[in-house]
Amino acid sequence: MKPFFAWYGSLLLGVLGLLGTGLSVGCMGRINVVGKDLPDREYRASYDLLIDREKRGLVPEGRDENKRIYTWDKFWCTIGPAIPTPQSRRLKRYIIERRRALGLPELSYGRD
């Protein structure tokens, strides 16, 4: 029979291992915003509003780290996660196609 501390240590390591695995698997999925997944249509609706704002000649609402107003090109290039996912690539394509349809200037990342 194992001593109590050896049994307790094994149990604790097993629980920590399961938690770590659960957290790592839980991070692999759709874009997560404040604890909830958003479908493409919700992102597209918000992007349509921003594209309309650009079409009307207004500036983006975001600012860079030096408090300067972004250009639209810089603004669109900063949208999305650092590591591209299938959904983020799909949404970037949507932004490029929608802007082209409205005759807006080509984005620096859309010239590929």
Phi, psi and omega in degrees: 000135181286150173296157183303316183293325178293318178294316180296319179296318178296318178296316180296317178296321178296317180294316179297322178296317178295320178296316179298317178295317179298319179293318182291322178288325180294337180278350181264103181182205182289170178297130185247124180241115179046050173082007178221147177276138178248134177286162180306321185298328178288321176295317182299321179298317180290324178292323177300320177296319180292319178296321177297320178298317178296318181299326180281357177087012178276159180273158176295156180281337183284160176226153180278185184295342178260016178067019176272147179288133177295151164280162179296322179300311180296319179301310182292330179288340180267355180287136174105170183285161179295322178256113184299141175244167176304321180292317181294324177294321177298318182288324175297317177300319179299315180300313181300311182295319181295317179294319178298318181298330180268001177079021179280157182300149179295142178276153181296327178276351181265002184274355183296000000 
